[in-house]
Amino acid sequence: MNAYGWRSIFKFTLVQQLKTKSFIISSIVISVLILAMVILINTLPGLLAPAAGTVDDTQQAGQAKTIYFADASGITASSDFQTIFEELGTTFIGSDGQDKVEEYTNTVRNGSNSVFVLLTYDEATGYKVKSMRPLDGSVSPDEANMMASVASSAFTELRLEKLGLSKDNIPSAIAPISIVNTIAGEEEMTFAQQMINSILPMITSLILFVMIVLYGQLIAQSVAMEKTSKVIDTLLISTRPLAIIIGKILAIGMLSLMQFIGFILVGVIGFVATLPLGMGLTSQALAGVDDVGEFTEAFGKMFSQFSPLTILMILVIFILGFLFYALIAGLIGATVSRSEDVNSAMQPFAIIGVVGFYLAYFPSFTEDGGQGMLKTLSYYLPLSSPFSLPSGMLTGQLDMLQVLIGVLILAAFNVVIALFVARVYEQLILHTGNRIKFGELFGLAKR
Amino acid sequence: MALTVKNISKKYGNVQALSDLSFEMSRPGVYALLGTNGAGKSTAIRMILGMLSKDTGEVLWNGKPMDPIKEKIGYLAEERGLYPKYRITDQLMYFGELRGMKKADAAKAIDYWFDRMGLDQYREKRADQLSKGNQQKVQLAAALISDPDLLVLDEPLSGLDPVNADLFKSIIYEQTAKNKYIIMSCHQMPVIEEFCSDLTIIHHGHAVLQGDLNEIKKGYGRVNLEVKCDGDILPLAEECGLTPKEVTPDGVHFKIKDEQQAAALLKKAVDAGLTVVRFDLREPSLHEIFVEHITRADAAAKEVL
């Protein structure tokens, strides 16, 4: 099998595809969308939030000026809470038992800028902290909640103290307890790592999946167009069918890579350029996380995997994965005799891609955090390994030997598929008439 | 140089598309492959050019198995094909490069053929912006761009207007004058007669007639007589034992046994005082030979059934 002339086909296909209106328009539109998206992420929340020092802000700050406190817990007294609330800048009016509950309720309901905090005990439900706010809306639900929360935290510590625990022992008594479940002998994953392990496979799988679907369609259409426009007859006296399919697949693969890198660059430039503009979602997301350090550490661990060898392997996996699916797409393009049949012929291709994608993506959400049998299978099955191997490397779930085994299996499958496609493509390329059915392809390969 | 086709056969499923076709082209010129639609001409051409695998047989160019990719070959396919959305100049450059030409040589050849074919004004156009005739010119330019030694033209004149047909013919003449080997498939018999030295007529995958066209015609002898005169020739023809094959406003066509019959009819016409406008004694046309052989082959096939 001779691939003489593939370079000319590669060059011509790449240059002509770059010149097509559809490529130019889709590149511009998607770049603009990406740019708009990252700018919005970085600026919109900041722009929508009211500016500091406005009337609303000052009103919020001075809402609850008086705290009515009724302690019916039976353990603590309202006076235990006085200092805590006065330190918040409020006037504290307290009572013990339930005698003043009705009075405080009416006062707060009909008054303004005050909150009534009621602490009770019930045998069935335990302790309860209830905050009540005025009818006129001068205190927001958040502010009332905050008062209840302050009371709750203080009550937890005061309760333990009243029960005889020394102040020094209280922090260790109230420290939270987390439950971790790992495979024996393996390091436990933090929440941040679990999040990254779930999201990263999705992102890498999604990128490759989109490339395969979009550009697989382009390959199939391009092959079918050469057949239907009869250009193939002119090409076949100058080059072999194998060279045509290889040149075409590599050109469109290169095109997809260029477009993809372009999109990433646009996104990164837009993101970096607009980061200082405001309080964006990125900053808010980080601020909302209890332990930002955990995420930083998890990301740091992930990026520490980026050795030149890792980058090379990821590139090889992407190329092999793309080739695997591109060869199938080229074959499908050769089975049809009319361009309009390409879409229906490509349906099985899309199904194969979806199966591979989900096989790589969904095990990440299983209870074992994507370390089970299904996930292991996805690393070595050629259908799914292009989607799962890169994330397996980045998250440190695979060592280099495991990655190499996955890559070798994928490469071997590529060779088998390429030989099959080359044989069948030679038979199909001049075929006109009805679309060749899947079962007939094996018969053609045997000829 | 010589092209030798030896016993090439091709079967599609149960259909024998071509059976044991052999011929040799030992001198430059035009070799015609003729046949009805679906006879197997295009299959033969694709096998000669290595585009289709051969079930049996071989094709030799200068005594060696032909590799179209390595040899200087040009091909104008029956079903015209260009990339509809790409510039024609880019396409010709691509076809030139695929034939192993350097960019500068390809550009020079494109300039020449654009000028020769009157395509200069369409250089920047896409293929789908050109008329069918102009697209055909671009295709011929693609076949000729690498200055091939062997040129295969499958129905080169179909769909062309008379002006463009003359242009194509003049280019074919130029190529024959440059001692190129040309294989041509064509349904227009006068065109074949105009150019070709040797031919093969294929019917249902079998060669039904092969050889030098002049020799084939000579073998038939001058048995066609066309007469036009200002009176009624038919009674005189009957006296000579001739039955008209065709009567048209342009004259009467007789099939004669020998030239003496023609001489007798001419004498009778002159003696009867008729003015003879045209008296044409000639060999059968290629059209007549073609139809005769196809009809004979069909009749033979029916007998077998």
Chai-1 contact restraints between the chains, C-beta under 6 A:
chainA,res_idxA,chainB,res_idxB,connection_type,confidence,min_distance_angstrom,max_distance_angstrom,comment,restraint_id
A,G5,B,L98,contact,1.0,0.0,6.0,A-B,restraint_1
A,S8,B,E97,contact,1.0,0.0,6.0,A-B,restraint_2
A,S8,B,L98,contact,1.0,0.0,6.0,A-B,restraint_3
A,F12,B,Y94,contact,1.0,0.0,6.0,A-B,restraint_4
A,Q16,B,Y86,contact,1.0,0.0,6.0,A-B,restraint_5
A,S229,B,G81,contact,1.0,0.0,6.0,A-B,restraint_6
A,K230,B,E79,contact,1.0,0.0,6.0,A-B,restraint_7
A,K230,B,G81,contact,1.0,0.0,6.0,A-B,restraint_8
A,V231,B,G81,contact,1.0,0.0,6.0,A-B,restraint_9
A,V231,B,Y83,contact,1.0,0.0,6.0,A-B,restraint_10
A,D233,B,A77,contact,1.0,0.0,6.0,A-B,restraint_11
A,D233,B,G81,contact,1.0,0.0,6.0,A-B,restraint_12
A,T234,B,G81,contact,1.0,0.0,6.0,A-B,restraint_13
A,L236,B,M51,contact,1.0,0.0,6.0,A-B,restraint_14
A,I237,B,L49,contact,1.0,0.0,6.0,A-B,restraint_15
A,I237,B,P68,contact,1.0,0.0,6.0,A-B,restraint_16
A,I237,B,I73,contact,1.0,0.0,6.0,A-B,restraint_17
A,I237,B,Y75,contact,1.0,0.0,6.0,A-B,restraint_18
A,S238,B,L98,contact,1.0,0.0,6.0,A-B,restraint_19
A,S238,B,R99,contact,1.0,0.0,6.0,A-B,restraint_20
A,T239,B,L98,contact,1.0,0.0,6.0,A-B,restraint_21
